[in-house]
């Protein structure tokens, strides 16, 4: 198993459990990602990506994307893609 950093959390909306992630690499639906930070550490499969309120299948480098998350994240948390 390998981890590749794909972005960093810039915002978190707790009521709707959505993280805004500034990407530095590609992320697509079905990818397994992990959120890691001072008090954050969980993995999940990407089930929803939005760019400016429109659903997309893939986020590209330099985009800010909204990803539905299963746990609490914080601004500054790093996002990694899990590669098997």
Phi and psi in radians as a Rosetta constraint file:
Dihedral C 1 N 2 CA 2 C 2 CIRCULARHARMONIC -2.229 0.35
Dihedral N 2 CA 2 C 2 N 3 CIRCULARHARMONIC 2.633 0.35
Dihedral C 2 N 3 CA 3 C 3 CIRCULARHARMONIC -2.079 0.35
Dihedral N 3 CA 3 C 3 N 4 CIRCULARHARMONIC 2.361 0.35
Dihedral C 3 N 4 CA 4 C 4 CIRCULARHARMONIC -2.162 0.35
Dihedral N 4 CA 4 C 4 N 5 CIRCULARHARMONIC 2.124 0.35
Dihedral C 4 N 5 CA 5 C 5 CIRCULARHARMONIC -1.167 0.35
Dihedral N 5 CA 5 C 5 N 6 CIRCULARHARMONIC 2.275 0.35
Dihedral C 5 N 6 CA 6 C 6 CIRCULARHARMONIC -2.067 0.35
Dihedral N 6 CA 6 C 6 N 7 CIRCULARHARMONIC -0.181 0.35
Dihedral C 6 N 7 CA 7 C 7 CIRCULARHARMONIC 3.060 0.35
Dihedral N 7 CA 7 C 7 N 8 CIRCULARHARMONIC -3.021 0.35
Dihedral C 7 N 8 CA 8 C 8 CIRCULARHARMONIC -2.466 0.35
Dihedral N 8 CA 8 C 8 N 9 CIRCULARHARMONIC 2.423 0.35
Dihedral C 8 N 9 CA 9 C 9 CIRCULARHARMONIC -1.255 0.35
Dihedral N 9 CA 9 C 9 N 10 CIRCULARHARMONIC 2.283 0.35
Dihedral C 9 N 10 CA 10 C 10 CIRCULARHARMONIC -1.899 0.35
Dihedral N 10 CA 10 C 10 N 11 CIRCULARHARMONIC -0.505 0.35
Dihedral C 10 N 11 CA 11 C 11 CIRCULARHARMONIC -2.559 0.35
Dihedral N 11 CA 11 C 11 N 12 CIRCULARHARMONIC 2.752 0.35
Dihedral C 11 N 12 CA 12 C 12 CIRCULARHARMONIC -2.450 0.35
Dihedral N 12 CA 12 C 12 N 13 CIRCULARHARMONIC 2.238 0.35
Dihedral C 12 N 13 CA 13 C 13 CIRCULARHARMONIC -1.866 0.35
Dihedral N 13 CA 13 C 13 N 14 CIRCULARHARMONIC 1.776 0.35
Dihedral C 13 N 14 CA 14 C 14 CIRCULARHARMONIC -1.191 0.35
Dihedral N 14 CA 14 C 14 N 15 CIRCULARHARMONIC -0.613 0.35
Dihedral C 14 N 15 CA 15 C 15 CIRCULARHARMONIC -1.139 0.35
Dihedral N 15 CA 15 C 15 N 16 CIRCULARHARMONIC -0.617 0.35
Dihedral C 15 N 16 CA 16 C 16 CIRCULARHARMONIC -1.870 0.35
Dihedral N 16 CA 16 C 16 N 17 CIRCULARHARMONIC 0.039 0.35
Dihedral C 16 N 17 CA 17 C 17 CIRCULARHARMONIC 0.934 0.35
Dihedral N 17 CA 17 C 17 N 18 CIRCULARHARMONIC 0.991 0.35
Dihedral C 17 N 18 CA 18 C 18 CIRCULARHARMONIC -2.216 0.35
Dihedral N 18 CA 18 C 18 N 19 CIRCULARHARMONIC 2.321 0.35
Dihedral C 18 N 19 CA 19 C 19 CIRCULARHARMONIC -1.849 0.35
Dihedral N 19 CA 19 C 19 N 20 CIRCULARHARMONIC 2.406 0.35
Dihedral C 19 N 20 CA 20 C 20 CIRCULARHARMONIC -1.699 0.35
Dihedral N 20 CA 20 C 20 N 21 CIRCULARHARMONIC 2.159 0.35
Dihedral C 20 N 21 CA 21 C 21 CIRCULARHARMONIC -2.110 0.35
Dihedral N 21 CA 21 C 21 N 22 CIRCULARHARMONIC 2.203 0.35
Dihedral C 21 N 22 CA 22 C 22 CIRCULARHARMONIC -1.486 0.35
Dihedral N 22 CA 22 C 22 N 23 CIRCULARHARMONIC 2.002 0.35
Dihedral C 22 N 23 CA 23 C 23 CIRCULARHARMONIC -1.499 0.35
Dihedral N 23 CA 23 C 23 N 24 CIRCULARHARMONIC 2.569 0.35
Dihedral C 23 N 24 CA 24 C 24 CIRCULARHARMONIC -2.086 0.35
Dihedral N 24 CA 24 C 24 N 25 CIRCULARHARMONIC -0.045 0.35
Dihedral C 24 N 25 CA 25 C 25 CIRCULARHARMONIC -2.664 0.35
Dihedral N 25 CA 25 C 25 N 26 CIRCULARHARMONIC 3.025 0.35
Dihedral C 25 N 26 CA 26 C 26 CIRCULARHARMONIC -1.292 0.35
Dihedral N 26 CA 26 C 26 N 27 CIRCULARHARMONIC 2.469 0.35
Dihedral C 26 N 27 CA 27 C 27 CIRCULARHARMONIC -2.370 0.35
Dihedral N 27 CA 27 C 27 N 28 CIRCULARHARMONIC 2.343 0.35
Dihedral C 27 N 28 CA 28 C 28 CIRCULARHARMONIC -2.275 0.35
Dihedral N 28 CA 28 C 28 N 29 CIRCULARHARMONIC 2.863 0.35
Dihedral C 28 N 29 CA 29 C 29 CIRCULARHARMONIC -0.979 0.35
Dihedral N 29 CA 29 C 29 N 30 CIRCULARHARMONIC 2.406 0.35
Dihedral C 29 N 30 CA 30 C 30 CIRCULARHARMONIC 1.632 0.35
Dihedral N 30 CA 30 C 30 N 31 CIRCULARHARMONIC -0.263 0.35
Dihedral C 30 N 31 CA 31 C 31 CIRCULARHARMONIC -1.149 0.35
Dihedral N 31 CA 31 C 31 N 32 CIRCULARHARMONIC 2.544 0.35
Dihedral C 31 N 32 CA 32 C 32 CIRCULARHARMONIC -1.651 0.35
Dihedral N 32 CA 32 C 32 N 33 CIRCULARHARMONIC 2.209 0.35
Dihedral C 32 N 33 CA 33 C 33 CIRCULARHARMONIC -2.197 0.35
Dihedral N 33 CA 33 C 33 N 34 CIRCULARHARMONIC 2.810 0.35
Dihedral C 33 N 34 CA 34 C 34 CIRCULARHARMONIC -2.250 0.35
Dihedral N 34 CA 34 C 34 N 35 CIRCULARHARMONIC 2.532 0.35
Dihedral C 34 N 35 CA 35 C 35 CIRCULARHARMONIC -1.875 0.35
Dihedral N 35 CA 35 C 35 N 36 CIRCULARHARMONIC 2.210 0.35
Dihedral C 35 N 36 CA 36 C 36 CIRCULARHARMONIC -2.349 0.35
Dihedral N 36 CA 36 C 36 N 37 CIRCULARHARMONIC 2.344 0.35
Dihedral C 36 N 37 CA 37 C 37 CIRCULARHARMONIC -2.845 0.35
Dihedral N 37 CA 37 C 37 N 38 CIRCULARHARMONIC -2.928 0.35
Dihedral C 37 N 38 CA 38 C 38 CIRCULARHARMONIC -0.952 0.35
Dihedral N 38 CA 38 C 38 N 39 CIRCULARHARMONIC -0.791 0.35
Dihedral C 38 N 39 CA 39 C 39 CIRCULARHARMONIC -2.242 0.35
Dihedral N 39 CA 39 C 39 N 40 CIRCULARHARMONIC 0.384 0.35
Dihedral C 39 N 40 CA 40 C 40 CIRCULARHARMONIC -2.094 0.35
Dihedral N 40 CA 40 C 40 N 41 CIRCULARHARMONIC 2.336 0.35
Dihedral C 40 N 41 CA 41 C 41 CIRCULARHARMONIC -2.901 0.35
Dihedral N 41 CA 41 C 41 N 42 CIRCULARHARMONIC 1.606 0.35
Dihedral C 41 N 42 CA 42 C 42 CIRCULARHARMONIC -2.646 0.35
Dihedral N 42 CA 42 C 42 N 43 CIRCULARHARMONIC 2.769 0.35
Dihedral C 42 N 43 CA 43 C 43 CIRCULARHARMONIC -1.990 0.35
Dihedral N 43 CA 43 C 43 N 44 CIRCULARHARMONIC 2.703 0.35
Dihedral C 43 N 44 CA 44 C 44 CIRCULARHARMONIC -2.812 0.35
Dihedral N 44 CA 44 C 44 N 45 CIRCULARHARMONIC 2.865 0.35
Dihedral C 44 N 45 CA 45 C 45 CIRCULARHARMONIC -1.666 0.35
Dihedral N 45 CA 45 C 45 N 46 CIRCULARHARMONIC 2.388 0.35
Dihedral C 45 N 46 CA 46 C 46 CIRCULARHARMONIC -1.234 0.35
Dihedral N 46 CA 46 C 46 N 47 CIRCULARHARMONIC 2.038 0.35
Dihedral C 46 N 47 CA 47 C 47 CIRCULARHARMONIC -1.956 0.35
Dihedral N 47 CA 47 C 47 N 48 CIRCULARHARMONIC -0.227 0.35
Dihedral C 47 N 48 CA 48 C 48 CIRCULARHARMONIC -2.714 0.35
Dihedral N 48 CA 48 C 48 N 49 CIRCULARHARMONIC 2.211 0.35
Dihedral C 48 N 49 CA 49 C 49 CIRCULARHARMONIC -2.272 0.35
Dihedral N 49 CA 49 C 49 N 50 CIRCULARHARMONIC 2.309 0.35
Dihedral C 49 N 50 CA 50 C 50 CIRCULARHARMONIC -2.271 0.35
Dihedral N 50 CA 50 C 50 N 51 CIRCULARHARMONIC 2.504 0.35
Dihedral C 50 N 51 CA 51 C 51 CIRCULARHARMONIC -2.163 0.35
Dihedral N 51 CA 51 C 51 N 52 CIRCULARHARMONIC 2.040 0.35
Dihedral C 51 N 52 CA 52 C 52 CIRCULARHARMONIC 0.882 0.35
Dihedral N 52 CA 52 C 52 N 53 CIRCULARHARMONIC 0.868 0.35
Dihedral C 52 N 53 CA 53 C 53 CIRCULARHARMONIC 1.190 0.35
Dihedral N 53 CA 53 C 53 N 54 CIRCULARHARMONIC 0.217 0.35
Dihedral C 53 N 54 CA 54 C 54 CIRCULARHARMONIC -1.970 0.35
Dihedral N 54 CA 54 C 54 N 55 CIRCULARHARMONIC 2.287 0.35
Dihedral C 54 N 55 CA 55 C 55 CIRCULARHARMONIC -1.187 0.35
Dihedral N 55 CA 55 C 55 N 56 CIRCULARHARMONIC 2.366 0.35
Dihedral C 55 N 56 CA 56 C 56 CIRCULARHARMONIC -2.305 0.35
Dihedral N 56 CA 56 C 56 N 57 CIRCULARHARMONIC 2.827 0.35
Dihedral C 56 N 57 CA 57 C 57 CIRCULARHARMONIC -1.612 0.35
Dihedral N 57 CA 57 C 57 N 58 CIRCULARHARMONIC -0.325 0.35
Dihedral C 57 N 58 CA 58 C 58 CIRCULARHARMONIC -2.605 0.35
Dihedral N 58 CA 58 C 58 N 59 CIRCULARHARMONIC 2.423 0.35
Dihedral C 58 N 59 CA 59 C 59 CIRCULARHARMONIC -1.769 0.35
Dihedral N 59 CA 59 C 59 N 60 CIRCULARHARMONIC 2.512 0.35
Dihedral C 59 N 60 CA 60 C 60 CIRCULARHARMONIC -1.944 0.35
Dihedral N 60 CA 60 C 60 N 61 CIRCULARHARMONIC 2.773 0.35
Dihedral C 60 N 61 CA 61 C 61 CIRCULARHARMONIC -0.932 0.35
Dihedral N 61 CA 61 C 61 N 62 CIRCULARHARMONIC 2.503 0.35
Dihedral C 61 N 62 CA 62 C 62 CIRCULARHARMONIC 1.372 0.35
Dihedral N 62 CA 62 C 62 N 63 CIRCULARHARMONIC -0.096 0.35
Dihedral C 62 N 63 CA 63 C 63 CIRCULARHARMONIC -1.515 0.35
Dihedral N 63 CA 63 C 63 N 64 CIRCULARHARMONIC 2.642 0.35
Dihedral C 63 N 64 CA 64 C 64 CIRCULARHARMONIC -1.773 0.35
Dihedral N 64 CA 64 C 64 N 65 CIRCULARHARMONIC 2.145 0.35
Dihedral C 64 N 65 CA 65 C 65 CIRCULARHARMONIC -2.116 0.35
Dihedral N 65 CA 65 C 65 N 66 CIRCULARHARMONIC 2.655 0.35
Dihedral C 65 N 66 CA 66 C 66 CIRCULARHARMONIC -1.753 0.35
Dihedral N 66 CA 66 C 66 N 67 CIRCULARHARMONIC 2.200 0.35
Dihedral C 66 N 67 CA 67 C 67 CIRCULARHARMONIC -2.159 0.35
Dihedral N 67 CA 67 C 67 N 68 CIRCULARHARMONIC 2.239 0.35
Dihedral C 67 N 68 CA 68 C 68 CIRCULARHARMONIC -1.175 0.35
Dihedral N 68 CA 68 C 68 N 69 CIRCULARHARMONIC 2.260 0.35
Dihedral C 68 N 69 CA 69 C 69 CIRCULARHARMONIC -2.083 0.35
Dihedral N 69 CA 69 C 69 N 70 CIRCULARHARMONIC 2.705 0.35
Dihedral C 69 N 70 CA 70 C 70 CIRCULARHARMONIC -1.664 0.35
Dihedral N 70 CA 70 C 70 N 71 CIRCULARHARMONIC -0.179 0.35
Dihedral C 70 N 71 CA 71 C 71 CIRCULARHARMONIC -2.416 0.35
Dihedral N 71 CA 71 C 71 N 72 CIRCULARHARMONIC 3.053 0.35
Dihedral C 71 N 72 CA 72 C 72 CIRCULARHARMONIC -1.385 0.35
Dihedral N 72 CA 72 C 72 N 73 CIRCULARHARMONIC 2.333 0.35
Dihedral C 72 N 73 CA 73 C 73 CIRCULARHARMONIC -2.124 0.35
Dihedral N 73 CA 73 C 73 N 74 CIRCULARHARMONIC 2.923 0.35
Dihedral C 73 N 74 CA 74 C 74 CIRCULARHARMONIC -2.315 0.35
Dihedral N 74 CA 74 C 74 N 75 CIRCULARHARMONIC 2.614 0.35
Dihedral C 74 N 75 CA 75 C 75 CIRCULARHARMONIC -0.955 0.35
Dihedral N 75 CA 75 C 75 N 76 CIRCULARHARMONIC 2.355 0.35
Dihedral C 75 N 76 CA 76 C 76 CIRCULARHARMONIC 1.750 0.35
Dihedral N 76 CA 76 C 76 N 77 CIRCULARHARMONIC -0.322 0.35
Dihedral C 76 N 77 CA 77 C 77 CIRCULARHARMONIC -1.072 0.35
Dihedral N 77 CA 77 C 77 N 78 CIRCULARHARMONIC 2.490 0.35
Dihedral C 77 N 78 CA 78 C 78 CIRCULARHARMONIC -1.608 0.35
Dihedral N 78 CA 78 C 78 N 79 CIRCULARHARMONIC 2.600 0.35
Dihedral C 78 N 79 CA 79 C 79 CIRCULARHARMONIC -2.055 0.35
Dihedral N 79 CA 79 C 79 N 80 CIRCULARHARMONIC 2.228 0.35
Dihedral C 79 N 80 CA 80 C 80 CIRCULARHARMONIC -2.123 0.35
Dihedral N 80 CA 80 C 80 N 81 CIRCULARHARMONIC 2.528 0.35
Dihedral C 80 N 81 CA 81 C 81 CIRCULARHARMONIC -1.612 0.35
Dihedral N 81 CA 81 C 81 N 82 CIRCULARHARMONIC 2.315 0.35
Dihedral C 81 N 82 CA 82 C 82 CIRCULARHARMONIC -1.561 0.35
Dihedral N 82 CA 82 C 82 N 83 CIRCULARHARMONIC 2.197 0.35
Dihedral C 82 N 83 CA 83 C 83 CIRCULARHARMONIC -2.082 0.35
Dihedral N 83 CA 83 C 83 N 84 CIRCULARHARMONIC 2.159 0.35
